[in-house]
Every structure is written in C-alpha cells, then in structure tokens.
C-alpha cells in the first residue's frame, strides 16, 4: 500500500478556482510601477478635410449616447466600463460599474 505522503484532502470547489501564482509578497514588487488609466467617452471618425474645418465651439459627435457607459483602459487595454461622476473641486472621475474579462494570453 502506498504512503499518502501527507497530502491534505482538497475540496472540489477549491480545485476548480484559479489560484494566484506566488505569494502576496511576490506582488509587492509591482505595487509601485506606474500605469496609465484612461476613460474614453466615445469615438468619432471623420475625413481630414472635416477635421481641418473644426474651430472653437465646434461639436464633434461621438458614437455614444448621454448616460452610456464609458470605456476604462489601463495601459491601452480595456479593463472596465463605468459612469462619469463629479468629484471634489469640480473634477471628473469614473465609477467602475463593470469589469471586462479579456484574453490575457495576448
């Protein structure tokens, strides 16, 4: 009869859950790395001739409707969607309402 080698019994639900690689201490090495966070209100496509005609007070119509979620990017990768909010001193902020699950193998 083989010796069980001291392995603990594992709950099947725990086995299916993804586990972070390494310990929390390993992640501390990346905590101080700066990342660029951007919130995109919408996009527009136009010809260069139209762009050159734009002047002060011109309105560029975007592909989003008022109240529609904005895209939140971290280092040019879509990570979430959210709503524009006003924070102190009349500055804009974004409340995350949805986390976007993407392909991390890219």
Buried (B, 14 or more C-beta within 10 A) or exposed (E): EEEEEEEEEEEEEEEEEEEEEEEEEEEEEEEEEEEEEEBEEEEEEEEEEEEEEEEEEEEEEEEBEEEEBBBBBEEEEEBBBBBEEEEEEEEEEBEBEEEEEEEEEE
